Amino acid sequence: MSDRPDRISRERGRLGGVGADPRPHAVPARLSVPLLIIAVTFIGALPFYVRQPFGSGESVSSPMWFGGSAYLASPAAGLYWLIALPVCIGAVALYSTWSERRSGTELRVRVWLAASVGLCVATVVVVQGGLLFYMGNLTIRGLLPLLTMSVAVLVWGVALRSRGVVAVGVAAVAASLVSNLHNVENLVPQTLTFDSRFSLWSNILLTALVFVVGAAASVIGERSKR
């Protein structure tokens, strides 16, 4: 009998490394998609971060689940995050599960779920419990979800041993800290003017841009390996 199938199997093992998928039509996992899902989730929050005029009389009864001032963001911002974050986390998990089956590459979906869900729940508990009372600068803008998801991506990247995802996670954590602690509009040249009502948009877009650039870099890396 010919030993050609064995030779082919050994060749695939050498090319793909430990645990290489022996299927002839296996497709590499695309980590750019989860990064884009997170970026879209952040950008979707923009309409809820429009500065409210003082004394406008707008109801502020909706709880600010992730911190924030009723005058810096709409009271519905908290509700947006309560809906959007589970959808985002679930979408990333579903895509990663599908991609695992398609590519044969383990994407550690359980680590992603544990990190993202755990951090989101912890953030709500800490904020609602007043445990961040002395860290008002971190919570006043109501952008803690940016930091929460960025840390989750960093943890996931470490679990995946993916230098690309880790790099995006590190950059996103740094950007989200800036977004939460500073007015990003003050960091751009004064020749560029912004409507003060949308001052927090630049904060959100800063962190979202990290994920968009990371996704683009991931796509380039994926194509270069083909």
C-alpha positions in Angstrom: 0.0 0.0 0.0 1.1 3.5 -0.7 2.2 5.7 2.2 1.2 8.9 0.4 -1.7 9.8 2.9 0.8 9.5 5.7 3.3 11.7 4.0 0.5 14.3 3.4 -0.6 14.2 7.0 3.0 14.7 8.2 3.5 17.6 5.8 0.3 19.3 7.2 1.6 18.8 10.7 4.9 20.5 9.9 3.2 23.4 8.1 0.5 24.0 10.7 2.4 23.1 13.9 1.0 21.3 16.9 -2.7 20.5 16.5 -2.8 21.5 12.8 -6.2 20.8 11.3 -5.9 17.8 8.8 -8.9 18.9 6.8 -7.9 19.9 3.3 -10.3 22.9 3.1 -9.8 24.3 6.6 -10.0 28.2 6.7 -7.9 30.2 9.1 -9.8 31.9 12.0 -10.4 35.6 11.3 -9.9 37.5 14.6 -10.6 40.7 12.7 -14.4 40.0 13.0 -14.6 40.1 16.8 -12.6 43.3 16.9 -15.0 44.9 14.4 -18.0 43.8 16.4 -16.6 45.5 19.5 -15.8 48.7 17.5 -19.4 48.8 16.1 -20.8 48.4 19.6 -18.8 51.4 20.8 -19.7 53.5 17.8 -23.4 52.6 18.3 -23.3 54.4 21.7 -22.6 57.8 20.1 -26.2 59.0 19.9 -26.5 58.6 23.7 -23.5 60.8 24.5 -24.8 64.3 23.7 -24.3 66.9 26.4 -27.6 67.9 28.0 -28.1 71.6 28.8 -28.2 72.4 32.5 -31.8 72.9 33.8 -33.2 71.4 30.7 -35.7 69.5 32.8 -35.0 66.2 31.2 -35.7 63.2 33.3 -32.7 61.6 34.9 -34.5 58.8 36.6 -32.9 56.1 34.5 -30.0 54.6 36.5 -26.5 55.3 35.2 -25.4 51.7 35.4 -21.8 52.4 34.3 -21.4 55.8 35.9 -21.7 59.1 34.1 -23.4 62.4 34.6 -26.9 63.1 33.4 -25.7 66.3 31.8 -22.8 64.6 29.9 -24.9 61.8 28.5 -28.5 60.7 27.9 -30.0 58.7 30.8 -30.6 56.0 28.1 -26.9 55.5 27.8 -26.9 53.0 30.7 -29.8 51.1 29.1 -27.9 51.0 25.8 -24.9 49.4 27.4 -27.1 46.9 29.3 -28.5 45.7 26.0 -25.5 46.2 23.6 -22.8 44.6 25.8 -24.5 41.2 26.1 -25.3 41.3 22.4 -21.7 42.1 21.6 -20.3 39.5 23.9 -22.7 36.9 22.5 -22.0 37.8 18.9 -18.2 37.4 19.5 -18.8 34.1 21.2 -21.1 32.8 18.5 -18.7 33.8 15.7 -15.7 32.4 17.5 -17.5 29.1 18.1 -18.5 28.9 14.4 -14.9 29.8 13.4 -13.5 27.1 15.6 -15.5 24.5 13.8 -14.7 25.9 10.4 -11.0 26.4 10.9 -10.1 23.8 13.6 -8.3 26.5 15.6 -9.2 26.7 19.3 -10.3 30.3 20.1 -10.9 29.9 23.8 -14.5 31.0 23.8 -15.0 30.2 27.5 -12.1 32.5 28.4 -13.7 35.3 26.4 -17.1 34.7 28.0 -15.7 34.5 31.5 -13.5 37.7 31.1 -16.1 39.8 29.4 -19.2 38.8 31.4 -17.3 38.8 34.7 -15.8 42.3 34.1 -19.1 43.7 33.0 -20.9 42.4 36.1 -18.1 43.5 38.4 -18.2 47.0 36.9 -21.9 47.4 37.5 -21.6 46.1 41.0 -18.7 48.3 41.8 -20.3 51.4 40.3 -23.8 50.9 41.8 -22.2 50.0 45.2 -20.4 53.3 45.2 -17.0 51.7 45.5 -15.6 54.1 42.9 -16.8 57.2 44.8 -13.3 58.5 45.2 -12.5 57.9 41.6 -15.0 60.3 40.1 -12.8 61.2 37.2 -12.9 57.6 36.0 -16.7 57.3 36.2 -18.1 60.8 35.5 -18.1 60.4 31.7 -19.9 57.0 31.8 -17.5 55.3 29.5 -16.4 52.5 31.7 -17.7 49.9 29.2 -14.8 51.0 26.9 -12.3 50.0 29.5 -14.2 46.9 30.6 -14.3 45.4 27.0 -10.7 46.5 26.3 -9.4 44.6 29.4 -11.5 41.6 28.4 -9.9 41.6 24.9 -6.4 41.8 26.5 -7.2 38.8 28.7 -8.6 36.9 25.7 -5.5 37.7 23.7 -3.2 36.4 26.4 -5.2 33.2 26.5 -5.0 32.9 22.7 -1.3 33.6 22.8 -2.0 36.0 19.9 0.4 38.9 19.8 -1.9 40.8 17.5 -4.9 40.6 19.9 -2.7 41.3 22.9 -1.3 44.4 21.1 -4.9 45.6 20.4 -5.9 44.9 24.0 -2.9 46.9 25.4 -3.6 49.8 23.1 -7.3 49.7 23.8 -6.8 49.7 27.5 -4.5 52.8 27.2 -6.9 54.5 24.9 -10.0 53.8 27.1 -8.2 55.1 30.2 -7.6 58.3 28.3 -11.2 58.3 27.1 -12.4 57.9 30.7 -10.1 60.4 32.4 -9.6 63.2 29.9 -11.6 65.3 27.4 -10.0 64.0 24.2 -11.1 67.1 22.3 -8.6 69.1 24.3 -5.8 66.9 23.0 -6.4 67.9 19.3 -5.1 71.1 17.7 -7.1 74.1 18.6 -7.7 74.9 15.0 -10.2 72.1 14.9 -13.4 73.1 16.6 -16.1 70.8 18.0 -19.6 71.4 19.0 -19.5 71.1 22.8 -22.6 69.0 22.8 -20.7 66.2 21.1 -17.5 66.5 23.1 -17.6 62.9 24.3 -17.8 61.5 20.8 -14.1 62.0 20.3 -13.5 60.0 23.5 -15.6 57.1 22.3 -14.1 57.2 18.8 -10.6 57.1 20.1 -11.0 53.7 21.6 -13.2 52.5 18.7 -10.5 53.5 16.3 -8.0 51.2 18.1 -10.2 48.2 17.4 -10.8 49.3 13.8 -7.1 49.7 13.1 -6.5 46.4 14.9 -9.1 44.6 12.7 -7.5 46.1 9.6 -4.0 45.0 10.7 -5.4 41.5 11.4 -6.9 41.3 7.9 -3.6 42.3 6.3 -1.8 39.7 8.5 -4.3 37.0 7.5 -3.9 37.7 3.8 -0.1 37.8 4.0 -0.2 34.2 5.3 -2.1 32.8 2.4 
